[in-house]
Amino acid sequence: MSTTSTLSTTRSVGSFSFRPLDPLADAELVHGWVTHPKASFWLMSEHSVEDVQRDYAAIAAHPHHDAFIGLHDGEPAFLMERYDPSKVELVGLYDARPGDVGMHFLVAPSDVRIHGFTRAVITAVMAELFRDPATARVVVEPDVANKAVHALNEAVGFEIVEKIAKPEKDAYLSVCTREQFLKSRSHAAVGATR
């Protein structure tokens, strides 16, 4: 993924772009997101600003892991991580394939409610990941208890493969091919015109 911003637009929600997360400049902002009660599945609720800075500096230095700030109409609104699941997070836990890309995303807490916003964010994240022609599948490993994310994942084309045990959680290994994602978008477009 390039380090320049890319843009995707959702008619009813606004525009989204991505920029690399700067561990020094963004630590305080991201700390407020990852320690918020709604981010409990992010497993960073006890982190200090320094802990967040250290963790994201390690990601920035890692050859197979990247973090990005997602912008909504130019303002920071969500976090996205991209990783190679054969080398990060899922090493030895599944049969990796060429073109697999791992993903995490977190929408920032906000007092402003925009209908369909979280679904628009995950759709923009998936579109950004599949913008790279080398990406064949997106692989995720959400906590089995995270029902909201399972519903979002299903809406953009993910299918649960199996339950896996990770050191920090039991997770549903789920995958979404490029074709599954495009099919989910065409279904969403048809639904929007009815």
N, CA and C of each residue as an Amber inpcrd file, in Angstrom:
protein
   582
   0.8490000  -1.1730000   0.0000000   0.0000000   0.0000000   0.0000000
   0.8900000   1.2290000   0.0000000   0.5380000   2.2070000  -0.7980000
   1.3570000   3.4030000  -0.8950000   1.2160000   4.2290000   0.3740000
   2.1280000   5.1750000   0.5430000   2.0650000   6.0370000   1.7160000
   1.3150000   7.3200000   1.4000000   0.7930000   7.4590000   0.1900000
   0.0200000   8.6370000  -0.1520000  -1.4500000   8.3730000   0.1210000
  -2.1980000   9.4400000   0.3410000  -3.6230000   9.3000000   0.6060000
  -4.3390000   8.8210000  -0.6450000  -5.3300000   7.9930000  -0.4380000
  -6.1960000   7.5830000  -1.5360000  -7.6130000   7.8970000  -1.1130000
  -8.4730000   8.0370000  -2.0820000  -9.8100000   8.5190000  -1.7870000
 -10.8660000   7.5830000  -2.3140000 -11.8480000   7.2930000  -1.4950000
 -13.0490000   6.6140000  -1.9790000 -14.2270000   7.3740000  -1.4080000
 -15.2730000   7.4460000  -2.1650000 -16.4150000   8.2570000  -1.7460000
 -17.6620000   7.4020000  -1.6290000 -18.3890000   7.6190000  -0.5690000
 -19.6920000   6.9960000  -0.3770000 -20.7100000   8.1300000  -0.4200000
 -21.6510000   8.0630000  -1.3520000 -22.5810000   9.1740000  -1.5970000
 -23.1750000   9.7530000  -0.3330000 -23.7690000   8.9180000   0.5000000
 -24.5420000   9.4260000   1.6280000 -23.6970000   9.7540000   2.8550000
 -22.4780000   9.2970000   2.8780000 -21.6730000   9.4220000   4.0920000
 -20.5430000  10.4320000   3.9550000 -19.9720000  10.5910000   2.7890000
 -18.8580000  11.5000000   2.6020000 -17.6840000  10.7920000   1.9900000
 -16.5110000  11.3980000   2.0730000 -15.3230000  10.8260000   1.4430000
 -14.3550000  10.3030000   2.4960000 -13.6010000   9.2830000   2.1030000
 -12.6160000   8.6540000   2.9750000 -11.2620000   8.6770000   2.2960000
 -10.2340000   8.8830000   3.0950000  -8.8590000   8.7870000   2.6100000
  -8.0080000   8.1870000   3.7070000  -6.7910000   7.8270000   3.3640000
  -5.8960000   7.1310000   4.2880000  -4.5310000   7.7940000   4.2680000
  -3.9230000   7.8880000   5.4470000  -2.5310000   8.3360000   5.5400000
  -1.8110000   7.4650000   6.5530000  -0.5030000   7.3000000   6.3970000
   0.2310000   6.5000000   7.3850000   0.1020000   7.0950000   8.7880000
  -0.0460000   6.2270000   9.7680000  -0.0810000   6.6680000  11.1610000
   1.3310000   7.0680000  11.5760000   1.4560000   8.2350000  12.1850000
   2.7400000   8.7190000  12.7070000   2.7460000   8.4390000  14.2090000
   3.5770000   7.4840000  14.6700000   3.5330000   7.1040000  16.0920000
   3.7350000   8.2730000  17.0590000   4.5640000   9.2310000  16.7040000
   4.7940000  10.3690000  17.5910000   3.6340000  11.3560000  17.5440000
   3.2750000  11.7750000  16.3420000   2.2570000  12.8140000  16.1910000
   0.8490000  12.3190000  16.5110000   0.5880000  11.0310000  16.2800000
  -0.7740000  10.5130000  16.4140000  -1.0410000   9.7530000  17.7100000
  -0.0270000   9.5720000  18.5560000  -0.1930000   8.7270000  19.7480000
  -1.3190000   9.1970000  20.6560000  -1.3990000  10.4940000  20.9060000
  -2.4230000  10.9950000  21.8210000  -3.8240000  10.8070000  21.2230000
  -3.9770000  11.1090000  19.9390000  -5.2600000  10.9170000  19.2550000
  -5.6900000   9.4540000  19.3180000  -4.7950000   8.5610000  18.9140000
  -5.1120000   7.1390000  18.8610000  -5.3460000   6.5770000  20.2600000
  -4.6300000   7.0950000  21.2570000  -4.8380000   6.6640000  22.6370000
  -6.2980000   6.8600000  23.0460000  -6.8750000   8.0060000  22.6950000
  -8.2780000   8.2600000  23.0280000  -9.2260000   7.2740000  22.3560000
  -8.8390000   6.7780000  21.2010000  -9.6740000   5.8140000  20.4850000
  -9.5640000   4.4130000  21.0870000  -8.3230000   3.9460000  21.2870000
  -8.1150000   2.5480000  21.6810000  -8.4240000   2.2850000  23.1480000
  -8.4980000   3.3430000  23.9640000  -8.8150000   3.1670000  25.3820000
 -10.2840000   3.4620000  25.6940000 -11.0360000   3.8550000  24.6980000
 -12.4630000   4.1310000  24.8820000 -13.1920000   2.8150000  25.1810000
 -14.2060000   2.8410000  26.0460000 -14.9300000   1.5990000  26.3670000
 -15.4670000   0.8470000  25.1350000 -15.8310000   1.5710000  24.0740000
 -16.3420000   0.9080000  22.8750000 -15.2460000   0.1600000  22.1090000
 -13.9840000   0.3860000  22.4910000 -12.8630000  -0.2860000  21.8260000
 -12.3270000  -1.4430000  22.6540000 -13.1720000  -2.0270000  23.5000000
 -12.6960000  -3.0700000  24.4170000 -12.0590000  -4.2510000  23.6850000
 -12.5500000  -4.5860000  22.4930000 -11.9840000  -5.7210000  21.7550000
 -10.6140000  -5.3910000  21.1590000 -10.2000000  -4.1300000  21.2210000
  -8.8780000  -3.7380000  20.7280000  -7.7880000  -4.1380000  21.7250000
  -8.1990000  -4.4570000  22.9570000  -7.3180000  -4.9650000  24.0190000
  -6.2080000  -3.9850000  24.4160000  -6.5270000  -2.6890000  24.3740000
  -5.5460000  -1.6730000  24.7650000  -6.1140000  -0.7030000  25.8010000
  -7.1710000  -1.1040000  26.4930000  -7.8710000  -0.1760000  27.3880000
  -7.0050000   0.3570000  28.5220000  -5.9860000  -0.3770000  28.9140000
  -5.1100000   0.0570000  30.0110000  -3.8500000   0.7630000  29.5200000
  -3.7100000   0.9630000  28.2210000  -2.5000000   1.5700000  27.6630000
  -2.4000000   3.0580000  28.0090000  -1.1860000   3.5000000  28.2690000
  -0.8960000   4.9280000  28.3920000  -0.6030000   5.4720000  26.9910000
  -0.4980000   6.7870000  26.8720000  -0.1220000   7.3890000  25.5840000
   1.2340000   6.8470000  25.1480000   2.1500000   6.7000000  26.1030000
   3.4910000   6.1760000  25.7900000   3.4170000   4.7310000  25.2840000
   2.5300000   3.9320000  25.8800000   2.3470000   2.5520000  25.4160000
   1.8570000   2.5300000  23.9620000   0.9020000   3.3950000  23.6600000
   0.3600000   3.4680000  22.2970000   1.4590000   3.8860000  21.3300000
   2.2280000   4.8940000  21.7250000   3.3360000   5.3590000  20.8730000
   4.3270000   4.2270000  20.6240000   4.6740000   3.4930000  21.6760000
   5.6260000   2.3870000  21.5440000   5.0860000   1.2880000  20.6330000
   3.8180000   0.9160000  20.8390000   3.2270000  -0.1500000  20.0260000
   3.1770000   0.2230000  18.5470000   2.7890000   1.4710000  18.2620000
   2.6870000   1.8610000  16.8540000   4.0450000   2.1770000  16.2410000
   5.0180000   2.5200000  17.0580000   6.3870000   2.6430000  16.5410000
   6.9010000   1.2640000  16.1290000   6.5570000   0.2360000  16.9100000
   6.9550000  -1.1340000  16.5600000   6.2820000  -1.5730000  15.2650000
   5.0150000  -1.2120000  15.0820000   4.3280000  -1.5380000  13.8310000
   4.9890000  -0.8120000  12.6650000   5.2970000   0.4710000  12.8460000
   5.9260000   1.2540000  11.7750000   7.2740000   0.6600000  11.3660000
   7.9710000   0.0620000  12.3190000   9.2860000  -0.5160000  12.0360000
   9.1960000  -1.9410000  11.4880000   8.0270000  -2.5550000  11.5700000
   7.8680000  -3.9560000  11.1690000   7.7560000  -4.0650000   9.6470000
   8.4540000  -4.9840000   9.0330000   8.3890000  -5.0860000   7.5730000
   7.0850000  -5.6770000   7.0350000   6.2560000  -6.2590000   7.9090000
   5.0350000  -6.9210000   7.4380000   3.7720000  -6.4050000   8.1360000
   3.8310000  -5.1810000   8.6480000   2.6920000  -4.6150000   9.3870000
   2.7010000  -3.1080000   9.1730000   1.5510000  -2.5340000   8.8800000
   1.4150000  -1.0860000   8.6640000   0.1720000  -0.5940000   9.3770000
   0.1840000   0.6710000   9.7860000  -0.9890000   1.2880000  10.4070000
  -1.2860000   2.6060000   9.7020000  -2.5770000   2.8900000   9.5630000
  -3.0310000   4.0760000   8.8500000  -4.1250000   4.7740000   9.6390000
  -4.1480000   6.0920000   9.5450000  -5.2620000   6.8830000  10.0430000
  -6.2250000   7.0520000   8.8720000  -7.4840000   6.7100000   9.1120000
  -8.5060000   6.9240000   8.1080000  -9.1600000   8.2740000   8.3310000
  -9.3130000   9.0130000   7.2610000  -9.9000000  10.3470000   7.3390000
 -11.2970000  10.3290000   6.7330000 -12.2110000  11.0010000   7.4010000
 -13.5650000  11.1880000   6.8720000 -13.7200000  12.6690000   6.5550000
 -13.9070000  12.9710000   5.2850000 -13.9580000  14.3670000   4.8370000
 -12.7690000  15.1610000   5.3790000 -11.6030000  14.5070000   5.3810000
 -10.3550000  15.1650000   5.7730000 -10.0310000  15.1470000   7.2490000
 -10.9320000  14.6440000   8.0810000 -10.7050000  14.6260000   9.5310000
 -10.4650000  13.2010000  10.0230000  -9.5220000  12.9890000  10.9620000
  -9.2610000  11.6440000  11.4900000 -10.5280000  11.0200000  12.0780000
 -10.8370000   9.7830000  11.6320000 -12.0940000   9.1700000  12.0570000
 -11.9810000   7.6810000  12.3370000 -10.8990000   7.0410000  11.8770000
 -10.7660000   5.6130000  12.1270000  -9.3150000   5.1840000  11.9480000
  -9.0620000   3.9840000  12.4150000  -7.7360000   3.3830000  12.3780000
  -7.8060000   2.1230000  11.5330000  -6.7840000   1.9020000  10.7080000
  -6.7110000   0.6700000   9.9330000  -5.3030000   0.0980000  10.0490000
  -5.2250000  -1.1910000  10.2690000  -3.9460000  -1.8900000  10.2110000
  -4.0050000  -2.9200000   9.0970000  -2.8930000  -3.0390000   8.4050000
  -2.7340000  -4.0400000   7.3490000  -1.5030000  -4.8640000   7.7150000
  -1.5950000  -6.1910000   7.5750000  -0.4620000  -7.0320000   7.9310000
  -0.4360000  -8.2910000   7.0770000   0.7230000  -8.9320000   7.0630000
   0.8690000 -10.2160000   6.3900000   0.5290000 -11.2890000   7.4130000
  -0.6320000 -11.9570000   7.2710000  -1.0530000 -12.9080000   8.3040000
  -0.1990000 -14.1640000   8.3930000   0.6520000 -14.4000000   7.4140000
   1.5670000 -15.5440000   7.5110000   2.7830000 -15.2060000   8.3770000
   2.9380000 -13.8820000   8.6970000   4.0960000 -13.4520000   9.4900000
   3.7120000 -12.6850000  10.7450000   2.4510000 -12.2540000  10.8310000
   1.9580000 -11.4700000  11.9650000   0.5680000 -11.9910000  12.3250000
   0.2690000 -12.0810000  13.5940000  -1.0570000 -12.4180000  14.1250000
  -1.4810000 -13.8730000  13.9520000  -1.3100000 -14.4360000  12.7660000
  -1.8740000 -15.7580000  12.4830000  -0.8220000 -16.7930000  12.1020000
   0.4110000 -16.5590000  12.4590000   1.4960000 -17.4800000  12.1310000
   1.1930000 -18.8670000  12.6960000   1.1190000 -19.8580000  11.8070000
   0.8690000 -21.2390000  12.2240000  -0.5600000 -21.5580000  12.6110000
  -1.4700000 -20.5770000  12.5010000  -2.8490000 -20.7970000  12.9250000
  -3.8110000 -21.0710000  11.7700000  -3.3280000 -20.8970000  10.5400000
  -4.1910000 -21.1850000   9.3870000  -3.3040000 -21.4430000   8.1820000
  -3.9010000 -21.9500000   7.1110000  -3.1600000 -22.2180000   5.8810000
  -3.1210000 -20.9510000   5.0410000  -2.0160000 -20.2520000   5.1560000
  -1.8610000 -18.9970000   4.4140000  -1.7370000 -19.2570000   2.9240000
  -2.2420000 -18.3190000   2.1350000  -2.1450000 -18.3840000   0.6830000
  -1.4620000 -17.1320000   0.1620000  -0.8170000 -17.2200000  -0.9840000
  -0.2770000 -16.0030000  -1.5990000  -1.4070000 -14.9990000  -1.8300000
  -1.1490000 -13.7520000  -1.5510000  -2.1610000 -12.7140000  -1.7420000
  -3.0430000 -12.4780000  -0.5390000  -2.8100000 -13.2010000   0.5810000
  -3.5720000 -12.9530000   1.8050000  -3.0770000 -11.6730000   2.4780000
  -4.0050000 -10.8660000   2.9340000  -3.6920000  -9.6400000   3.6610000
  -4.5600000  -9.6080000   4.9100000  -3.9370000  -9.3920000   6.0590000
  -4.6750000  -9.2620000   7.3040000  -5.1060000  -7.8280000   7.5270000
  -6.1830000  -7.6480000   8.2910000  -6.7230000  -6.3110000   8.5070000
  -7.3400000  -6.1940000   9.8880000  -7.1220000  -5.0310000  10.5100000
  -7.8600000  -4.6070000  11.6990000  -8.4010000  -3.2130000  11.3920000
  -9.5630000  -2.8810000  11.9230000 -10.0400000  -1.5000000  11.8030000
 -10.7900000  -1.1090000  13.0650000 -10.7510000   0.1640000  13.3880000
 -11.4100000   0.6930000  14.5810000 -11.9550000   2.0760000  14.2500000
 -13.2480000   2.2510000  14.4400000 -13.8720000   3.5580000  14.2250000
 -13.7310000   4.3740000  15.5080000 -13.3280000   5.6230000  15.3610000
 -13.1470000   6.5020000  16.5170000 -14.4760000   6.7740000  17.2060000
 -14.4660000   6.9020000  18.5350000 -15.7010000   7.2750000  19.2320000
 -16.1220000   8.6870000  18.8040000 -17.4140000   8.8990000  18.7220000
 -17.9210000  10.2050000  18.2950000 -19.3010000  10.4310000  18.8850000
 -19.5920000  11.6910000  19.1960000 -20.9330000  12.0610000  19.6660000
 -21.8810000  12.2720000  18.4900000 -21.3170000  12.3670000  17.2900000
 -22.1200000  12.5810000  16.0840000 -22.4470000  11.2240000  15.4760000
 -23.7320000  10.9750000  15.2560000 -24.1670000   9.7120000  14.6640000
 -24.4660000   9.9200000  13.1870000 -23.8340000   9.1270000  12.3460000
 -24.1090000   9.1490000  10.9080000 -24.5930000   7.7570000  10.5370000
 -25.8160000   7.6590000  10.0850000 -26.3910000   6.3580000   9.7350000
 -25.5220000   5.6650000   8.6790000 -25.1440000   4.4130000   8.9640000
 -24.3560000   3.6320000   8.0160000 -22.8700000   3.9370000   8.0060000
 -22.4140000   4.7310000   8.9800000 -21.0180000   5.1740000   8.9370000
 -20.0260000   4.0220000   9.0910000 -20.2330000   3.1530000  10.0810000
 -19.2700000   2.0730000  10.3210000 -19.2100000   1.1340000   9.1220000
 -20.3560000   0.8510000   8.5230000 -20.3560000   0.0010000   7.3260000
 -19.6270000   0.7130000   6.1740000 -19.8140000   2.0100000   6.0580000
 -19.0990000   2.7600000   5.0160000 -17.5940000   2.7130000   5.2620000
 -17.1830000   2.7730000   6.5350000 -15.7540000   2.7060000   6.8640000
 -15.1740000   1.3540000   6.4620000 -15.8190000   0.2520000   6.8660000
 -15.2540000  -1.0530000   6.5300000 -15.2590000  -1.2690000   5.0080000
 -16.2450000  -0.7280000   4.3360000 -16.2700000  -0.8270000   2.8750000
 -15.0980000  -0.0630000   2.2730000 -14.8260000   1.1370000   2.7920000
 -13.6810000   1.9210000   2.3040000 -12.3590000   1.2150000   2.6000000
 -12.2530000   0.6040000   3.7870000 -11.0520000  -0.1460000   4.1570000
 -10.8350000  -1.3110000   3.1890000 -11.8800000  -2.0560000   2.9270000
 -11.7640000  -3.1940000   2.0130000 -11.4050000  -2.7390000   0.6000000
 -12.0320000  -1.6590000   0.1360000 -11.7150000  -1.1290000  -1.1960000
 -10.2530000  -0.7100000  -1.2680000  -9.7460000  -0.1200000  -0.1850000
  -8.3400000   0.2930000  -0.1590000  -7.4140000  -0.9220000  -0.2070000
  -7.7380000  -1.9660000   0.5420000  -6.9000000  -3.1650000   0.5370000
  -6.9190000  -3.8450000  -0.8290000  -8.0800000  -3.9230000  -1.4430000
  -8.1810000  -4.5690000  -2.7540000  -7.7020000  -3.6740000  -3.8920000
  -7.4130000  -2.4130000  -3.5950000  -6.8300000  -1.5290000  -4.6040000
  -5.4740000  -2.0620000  -5.0660000  -4.8000000  -2.7890000  -4.1800000
  -3.5430000  -3.4420000  -4.5300000  -3.8800000  -4.7180000  -5.3030000
  -3.4680000  -4.8190000  -6.5710000  -3.8230000  -6.0060000  -7.3510000
  -3.2430000  -7.2990000  -6.7900000  -2.2410000  -7.2130000  -5.9250000
  -1.6460000  -8.4180000  -5.3330000  -2.5220000  -8.9990000  -4.2200000
  -3.4980000  -8.2350000  -3.7300000  -4.3730000  -8.7230000  -2.6640000
  -5.4330000  -9.6430000  -3.2560000  -5.4130000 -10.8970000  -2.8390000
  -6.4080000 -11.8760000  -3.3060000  -7.5040000 -12.0980000  -2.2760000
  -7.1120000 -12.1260000  -0.9830000  -8.0750000 -12.3240000   0.1020000
  -7.7000000 -11.4190000   1.2630000  -8.7170000 -10.9470000   1.9750000
  -8.5000000 -10.2660000   3.2470000  -8.8660000 -11.2600000   4.3380000
  -8.0010000 -11.3590000   5.3400000  -8.1480000 -12.3220000   6.4280000
  -8.2710000 -11.5450000   7.7380000  -9.2560000 -11.9080000   8.5480000
  -9.4360000 -11.2500000   9.8470000  -9.6220000 -12.3030000  10.9350000
  -9.4380000 -11.8820000  12.1830000  -9.5520000 -12.8100000  13.3060000
 -10.2120000 -12.1110000  14.4900000 -11.4920000 -11.7000000  14.3170000
 -12.1690000 -11.0080000  15.4190000 -12.5430000 -11.9450000  16.5590000
 -12.6140000 -11.3790000  17.7440000 -13.0430000 -12.1050000  18.9300000
 -14.4190000 -12.7390000  18.6750000 -14.6060000 -13.9670000  19.1190000
 -15.8880000 -14.6460000  18.8990000 -17.0550000 -13.8740000  19.5220000
 -16.7850000 -13.0850000  20.5540000 -17.8540000 -12.3490000  21.2390000
 -18.2050000 -11.0250000  20.5570000 -17.4460000 -10.6350000  19.5640000
 -17.6520000  -9.3340000  18.9210000 -18.7140000  -9.4490000  17.8270000
 -19.9610000  -9.5450000  18.2450000 -21.0700000  -9.7870000  17.3080000
 -21.2530000  -8.6530000  16.3140000 -21.0250000  -7.4220000  16.7480000
 -21.2030000  -6.2810000  15.8390000 -20.2460000  -6.3800000  14.6620000
 -19.0030000  -6.7520000  14.9350000 -18.0260000  -6.8540000  13.8420000
 -18.3110000  -8.0500000  12.9560000 -18.8240000  -9.1350000  13.5150000
 -19.1710000 -10.2880000  12.6720000 -20.2400000  -9.8920000  11.6540000
 -21.2140000  -9.0980000  12.0850000 -22.2700000  -8.6430000  11.1750000
 -21.7040000  -7.7280000  10.0970000 -20.8180000  -6.8290000  10.4820000
 -20.1870000  -5.9470000   9.4960000 -19.3490000  -6.7460000   8.5090000
 -18.5770000  -7.6890000   9.0340000 -17.7460000  -8.5160000   8.1590000
 -18.6060000  -9.2600000   7.1370000 -19.6930000  -9.8390000   7.6100000
 -20.5800000 -10.5690000   6.7010000 -21.1410000  -9.6390000   5.6210000
 -21.4470000  -8.3990000   6.0100000 -22.0380000  -7.4420000   5.0650000
 -21.0980000  -7.0910000   3.9170000 -19.7770000  -7.1800000   4.1510000
 -18.8290000  -6.8570000   3.0700000 -18.2370000  -8.1010000   2.4210000
 -18.7660000  -9.2840000   2.7570000 -18.3740000 -10.4880000   2.0370000
 -17.5640000 -11.5170000   2.7800000 -17.2490000 -11.2760000   4.0510000
 -16.4630000 -12.2590000   4.7990000 -17.2830000 -13.5120000   5.0990000
 -16.5910000 -14.6430000   5.1140000 -17.1700000 -15.8960000   5.5720000
 -16.2980000 -16.4470000   6.6890000 -16.9360000 -16.9360000   7.7490000
 -16.1880000 -17.5430000   8.8520000 -15.6730000 -18.9030000   8.3880000
 -14.3720000 -19.1290000   8.5800000 -13.7380000 -20.3900000   8.1950000
 -13.7300000 -21.3580000   9.3650000 -13.2840000 -20.8570000  10.5230000
 -13.2040000 -21.7070000  11.7060000 -12.9370000 -20.8700000  12.9450000
 -13.1980000 -21.4730000  14.0860000 -12.8500000 -20.8530000  15.3640000
 -11.4140000 -21.2430000  15.6790000 -10.6060000 -20.2560000  16.0560000
  -9.2040000 -20.5210000  16.3960000  -8.8990000 -19.9640000  17.7860000
  -7.9230000 -20.5580000  18.4330000  -7.4920000 -20.0940000  19.7510000
  -6.2000000 -19.3090000  19.5850000  -6.2760000 -18.0180000  19.9260000
  -5.0910000 -17.1680000  19.9430000  -4.7070000 -16.9550000  21.4080000
  -3.4880000 -16.5270000  21.6730000  -3.0920000 -16.3340000  23.0780000
  -3.9890000 -15.3600000  23.8320000  -4.4810000 -14.3310000  23.1540000
  -5.2550000 -13.2940000  23.8250000  -6.7680000 -13.4500000  23.6960000
  -7.2310000 -14.3990000  22.8410000  -8.6750000 -14.5100000  22.6210000
  -9.0000000 -15.7480000  21.8120000 -10.2700000 -16.1470000  21.8340000
 -10.8090000 -17.0950000  20.8660000 -11.3630000 -16.2510000  19.7330000
 -11.0510000 -16.6260000  18.5070000 -11.4030000 -15.7920000  17.3610000
 -12.0530000 -16.6130000  16.2700000 -12.8390000 -15.9160000  15.4410000
 -13.3700000 -16.5280000  14.2280000 -12.4790000 -16.1100000  13.0660000
 -11.6970000 -17.0520000  12.5660000 -10.9170000 -16.7950000  11.3620000
 -11.9040000 -16.6370000  10.2150000 -11.8380000 -15.5010000   9.5530000
 -12.7760000 -15.2040000   8.4700000 -12.0090000 -14.6780000   7.2710000
 -12.5000000 -14.9960000   6.0730000 -11.8230000 -14.5510000   4.8510000
 -12.8380000 -13.9330000   3.8870000 -12.3280000 -13.0280000   3.0720000
 -13.1280000 -12.3910000   2.0320000 -12.2730000 -12.2630000   0.7840000
 -12.6910000 -12.9090000  -0.2810000 -11.9830000 -12.7800000  -1.5560000
 -12.4110000 -11.4860000  -2.2400000 -11.6400000 -11.0960000  -3.2360000
 -11.9930000  -9.9240000  -4.0330000 -13.4040000 -10.0940000  -4.6240000
 -13.6860000 -11.3080000  -5.1270000 -14.9830000 -11.5730000  -5.7400000
 -16.1150000 -11.4570000  -4.7200000 -15.8910000 -11.9770000  -3.5020000
 -16.9190000 -11.8700000  -2.4620000 -17.1860000 -10.4080000  -2.1010000
 -16.1270000  -9.6190000  -2.0350000 -16.2920000  -8.2020000  -1.7090000
 -17.0650000  -7.4760000  -2.8100000 -16.6870000  -7.7000000  -4.0620000
 -17.3820000  -7.0440000  -5.1720000 -18.8500000  -7.4560000  -5.2240000
 -19.1210000  -8.7270000  -4.9310000 -20.5090000  -9.2050000  -4.9070000
 -21.2930000  -8.5000000  -3.8050000 -20.6800000  -8.3150000  -2.6360000
 -21.3620000  -7.6360000  -1.5290000 -21.6690000  -6.1870000  -1.9000000
 -20.7800000  -5.5560000  -2.6270000 -21.0000000  -4.1650000  -3.0380000
 -22.1290000  -4.0710000  -4.0540000 -22.1850000  -5.0350000  -4.9670000
 -23.2640000  -5.0020000  -5.9700000 -24.6110000  -5.2510000  -5.3010000
 -24.6390000  -6.1500000  -4.2960000 -25.8710000  -6.3920000  -3.5390000
 -26.2940000  -5.1370000  -2.7790000 -25.3190000  -4.4520000  -2.1880000
 -25.6240000  -3.2170000  -1.4380000 -26.1780000  -2.1530000  -2.3790000
 -25.6040000  -2.0730000  -3.5880000 -26.0650000  -1.0650000  -4.5570000
 -27.4780000  -1.3620000  -5.0100000 -27.7850000  -2.6390000  -5.2200000
 -29.1370000  -3.0250000  -5.6210000 -30.1230000  -2.6910000  -4.5030000
 -29.7410000  -3.0090000  -3.2620000 -30.6090000  -2.7030000  -2.1230000
 -30.8720000  -1.2170000  -1.9680000 -29.8510000  -0.3920000  -2.2870000
 -29.9900000   1.0420000  -2.1340000 -30.9250000   1.6480000  -3.1650000
 -31.1300000   0.9650000  -4.2960000 -31.9900000   1.5100000  -5.3480000
 -33.4340000   1.0320000  -5.2340000 -33.6980000   0.1350000  -4.3010000
 -35.0720000  -0.3800000  -4.1450000 -35.9380000   0.5770000  -3.3600000
